[in-house]
């Protein structure tokens, strides 16, 4: 999934004096490594296209759909179709994912109720749809979109650790749940480059309104969520970029554990297993110093600090979670500055090694 998402948008825009083919098919090999999967491998087929009414405009962004499959050393299976569609010279923008996953994760507890890790298995189809329209086209910089979001996930827990917290039935959705609902979204982008920005801001704001969660062994509950994910990029030197990422996620109501705010993983607090920390609320600040080293080779120093919260304490600022690390970058495509990412991160009694494509933010 990490590589497929990174490959979206790979095909560059044509220069003004030429027009690209309306449809192009690109086969892609997939190889990556994360703590959650270990080594993963597979294949994908990407279709890049322009709708007929956009074919005559070089400034119309291409639409892309990617059909992919991957299998991991942890015996996980991933089948998915991520997509992003642009229509009417970028006036309309739709993106999302349709997929099916046969997975296994480690569960570390919720909030301040931590447990020794419990391995559990899960199968789930997932649908995520976002349909936006460009608004305020007269903005001096960047593009602003607003629209609707929808999500569906049937989280079938197939196995739990005997005698563990999930097996006790006290964790919302711990024995499985079905999630559905939607909300509103706002997206703003003034980056100078999608894959390796040197200036600009990208902001993704989400409001999910009273989404429905039906537990396999319990009643139906509802929850709302407010999420702000903002990144800014600052050129300090011709060969040095400072990248900052700010994330807040607040949940109101009763959400299944797999839909709570979380920290850890390849993008949020590297150095900890994905979902190592889960609670109703989360806030995270990440920074990266990105350096050019020699030709296609680059280096990165990064650090992050996050915190969690619940109904009693919105955010537990006196109990922060921190991580730091370094990495190397190798530029695969000079025109788009798409990088192969190799990171090693350290947290408290935790480490993580990551080999994938594209920046963390």
TIVO-645187 format. One record per residue (C-alpha): residue number from 1; chain; y, x, z. Coordinates in steps of 0.5 Angstrom, whole numbers, plus 500, padded with zeros to 3 digits. Example, Ala and Ser with C-alpha at 12.3 -4.5 7.8 and 13.67 -1.06 7.14 Angstrom:
// TIVO-645187
  pos  unit   yy   xx   zz
    1     A  491  525  516
    2     A  498  527  514
// end
This chain:
// TIVO-645187
  pos  unit   yy   xx   zz
    1     A  500  500  500
    2     A  505  506  502
    3     A  504  509  495
    4     A  504  502  491
    5     A  511  500  494
    6     A  514  507  493
    7     A  512  507  485
    8     A  516  500  485
    9     A  522  502  480
   10     A  519  508  478
   11     A  521  507  470
   12     A  528  509  469
   13     A  533  505  466
   14     A  534  507  459
   15     A  541  511  457
   16     A  546  506  454
   17     A  545  508  447
   18     A  537  506  447
   19     A  533  500  449
   20     A  527  500  452
   21     A  520  496  450
   22     A  520  490  454
   23     A  513  491  457
   24     A  510  497  459
   25     A  503  499  463
   26     A  503  505  467
   27     A  496  507  470
   28     A  497  510  477
   29     A  492  514  481
   30     A  493  513  489
   31     A  492  518  494
   32     A  495  518  501
   33     A  494  520  508
   34     A  496  516  515
   35     A  493  516  522
   36     A  492  509  521
   37     A  487  510  515
   38     A  486  517  514
   39     A  485  519  507
   40     A  485  513  502
   41     A  484  513  495
   42     A  484  508  489
   43     A  488  506  483
   44     A  493  501  481
   45     A  496  499  474
   46     A  504  497  474
   47     A  507  493  469
   48     A  514  494  467
   49     A  518  489  464
   50     A  525  486  462
   51     A  525  478  461
   52     A  527  476  454
   53     A  535  474  455
   54     A  535  481  459
   55     A  532  485  453
   56     A  539  487  450
   57     A  542  489  456
   58     A  541  497  458
   59     A  544  495  465
   60     A  539  490  467
   61     A  534  493  472
   62     A  527  492  470
   63     A  522  488  473
   64     A  515  491  476
   65     A  509  488  478
   66     A  503  493  481
   67     A  496  491  482
   68     A  492  496  486
   69     A  486  497  490
   70     A  485  502  495
   71     A  479  504  500
   72     A  480  509  506
   73     A  476  514  510
   74     A  476  508  516
   75     A  472  504  511
   76     A  478  499  510
   77     A  479  495  503
   78     A  486  494  501
   79     A  487  489  495
   80     A  495  487  493
   81     A  500  485  488
   82     A  507  487  490
   83     A  512  485  485
   84     A  520  485  484
   85     A  523  481  479
   86     A  530  481  476
   87     A  533  476  472
   88     A  540  474  468
   89     A  543  481  469
   90     A  541  482  476
   91     A  544  476  478
   92     A  537  473  481
   93     A  532  478  485
   94     A  525  476  487
   95     A  521  481  491
   96     A  514  480  495
   97     A  507  481  496
   98     A  500  478  495
   99     A  494  481  498
  100     A  488  481  501
  101     A  486  486  507
  102     A  479  488  510
  103     A  482  493  516
  104     A  481  495  523
  105     A  486  498  528
  106     A  487  500  535
  107     A  490  496  540
  108     A  494  499  545
  109     A  497  493  549
  110     A  503  489  549
  111     A  510  491  553
  112     A  509  494  559
  113     A  502  491  559
  114     A  499  498  556
  115     A  491  499  555
  116     A  486  504  553
  117     A  486  503  546
  118     A  481  498  543
  119     A  479  498  536
  120     A  478  491  533
  121     A  477  489  526
  122     A  481  484  522
  123     A  481  480  515
  124     A  487  477  512
  125     A  490  475  506
  126     A  498  475  506
  127     A  503  472  502
  128     A  511  474  502
  129     A  516  472  498
  130     A  523  473  498
  131     A  528  469  492
  132     A  535  472  492
  133     A  541  470  488
  134     A  547  475  488
  135     A  553  473  491
  136     A  561  476  491
  137     A  560  480  485
  138     A  567  482  486
  139     A  565  487  491
  140     A  568  494  490
  141     A  562  497  492
  142     A  555  495  492
  143     A  551  489  490
  144     A  550  483  495
  145     A  544  478  495
  146     A  543  472  499
  147     A  537  467  499
  148     A  530  465  502
  149     A  524  468  505
  150     A  517  465  506
  151     A  511  468  509
  152     A  503  466  510
  153     A  498  470  513
  154     A  491  468  516
  155     A  489  473  521
  156     A  482  473  522
  157     A  480  477  527
  158     A  472  479  526
  159     A  471  484  532
  160     A  474  486  538
  161     A  472  491  544
  162     A  467  488  549
  163     A  471  487  555
  164     A  478  489  553
  165     A  484  485  553
  166     A  484  482  546
  167     A  477  479  548
  168     A  479  476  554
  169     A  483  471  550
  170     A  490  472  554
  171     A  493  475  548
  172     A  497  470  543
  173     A  493  470  537
  174     A  488  476  540
  175     A  482  472  537
  176     A  485  470  530
  177     A  491  466  528
  178     A  494  463  522
  179     A  502  464  521
  180     A  506  461  516
  181     A  514  459  515
  182     A  520  462  512
  183     A  527  463  513
  184     A  534  466  510
  185     A  535  473  508
  186     A  541  477  506
  187     A  541  484  502
  188     A  546  489  501
  189     A  545  496  497
  190     A  551  501  495
  191     A  546  507  495
  192     A  547  512  489
  193     A  540  513  488
  194     A  534  508  490
  195     A  529  514  492
  196     A  533  519  495
  197     A  540  517  496
  198     A  546  522  498
  199     A  551  516  499
  200     A  552  509  501
  201     A  549  504  505
  202     A  543  499  505
  203     A  542  493  509
  204     A  536  488  510
  205     A  538  482  514
  206     A  532  477  516
  207     A  532  470  520
  208     A  526  467  520
  209     A  526  460  523
  210     A  521  457  528
  211     A  515  460  524
  212     A  508  456  525
  213     A  503  460  529
  214     A  496  457  530
  215     A  491  461  534
  216     A  484  461  532
  217     A  482  459  540
  218     A  488  455  542
  219     A  495  451  541
  220     A  500  452  535
  221     A  506  455  537
  222     A  513  457  534
  223     A  517  463  534
  224     A  524  465  531
  225     A  526  472  529
  226     A  532  476  528
  227     A  532  483  524
  228     A  537  488  522
  229     A  534  494  518
  230     A  540  498  516
  231     A  540  505  513
  232     A  546  510  511
  233     A  547  516  508
  234     A  552  522  508
  235     A  553  528  504
  236     A  554  534  509
  237     A  554  539  504
  238     A  551  540  496
  239     A  544  541  499
  240     A  544  537  506
  241     A  544  530  507
  242     A  544  526  513
  243     A  540  520  513
  244     A  541  515  519
  245     A  537  508  520
  246     A  538  503  525
  247     A  533  497  526
  248     A  533  491  531
  249     A  528  486  532
  250     A  529  480  536
  251     A  523  474  537
  252     A  525  468  540
  253     A  518  463  542
  254     A  511  465  542
  255     A  509  469  537
  256     A  502  472  535
  257     A  501  479  537
  258     A  500  481  530
  259     A  507  478  529
  260     A  511  481  535
  261     A  516  487  534
  262     A  513  494  534
  263     A  514  501  533
  264     A  510  507  530
  265     A  507  508  524
  266     A  509  512  517
  267     A  516  509  517
  268     A  518  507  524
  269     A  518  512  530
  270     A  513  517  526
  271     A  508  521  531
  272     A  506  514  534
  273     A  500  510  531
  274     A  503  504  528
  275     A  503  498  533
  276     A  503  503  539
  277     A  508  499  542
  278     A  509  492  541
  279     A  513  487  545
  280     A  518  481  543
  281     A  524  485  542
  282     A  525  492  539
  283     A  531  497  537
  284     A  530  504  534
  285     A  535  509  531
  286     A  532  514  527
  287     A  536  520  523
  288     A  533  525  518
  289     A  537  532  516
  290     A  534  533  508
  291     A  535  540  506
  292     A  534  543  499
  293     A  530  549  499
  294     A  528  551  492
  295     A  528  548  486
  296     A  523  542  487
  297     A  522  544  494
  298     A  526  541  500
  299     A  525  540  508
  300     A  526  535  513
  301     A  528  535  520
  302     A  527  528  524
  303     A  528  525  530
  304     A  528  518  533
  305     A  528  514  539
  306     A  526  507  540
  307     A  526  501  546
  308     A  522  495  547
  309     A  524  488  551
  310     A  522  481  552
  311     A  525  475  556
  312     A  526  478  562
  313     A  530  484  559
  314     A  532  484  552
  315     A  532  491  551
  316     A  529  496  557
  317     A  534  502  555
  318     A  531  506  561
  319     A  524  506  558
  320     A  526  509  551
  321     A  520  512  546
  322     A  522  518  543
  323     A  519  523  537
  324     A  521  528  533
  325     A  518  533  527
  326     A  519  536  521
  327     A  516  536  514
  328     A  516  538  506
  329     A  518  535  500
  330     A  516  536  493
  331     A  520  532  487
  332     A  515  529  483
  333     A  521  526  478
  334     A  527  530  477
  335     A  531  524  474
  336     A  529  519  480
  337     A  528  524  485
  338     A  522  521  487
  339     A  519  526  493
  340     A  512  527  495
  341     A  512  527  503
  342     A  509  531  508
  343     A  511  530  515
  344     A  508  532  522
  345     A  511  528  528
  346     A  510  529  535
  347     A  511  524  541
  348     A  509  523  548
  349     A  502  525  548
  350     A  501  523  541
  351     A  502  526  534
  352     A  502  524  527
  353     A  500  527  520
  354     A  503  523  514
  355     A  502  525  506
  356     A  505  519  502
  357     A  510  518  497
  358     A  518  516  498
  359     A  522  517  504
  360     A  521  514  511
  361     A  528  510  510
// end
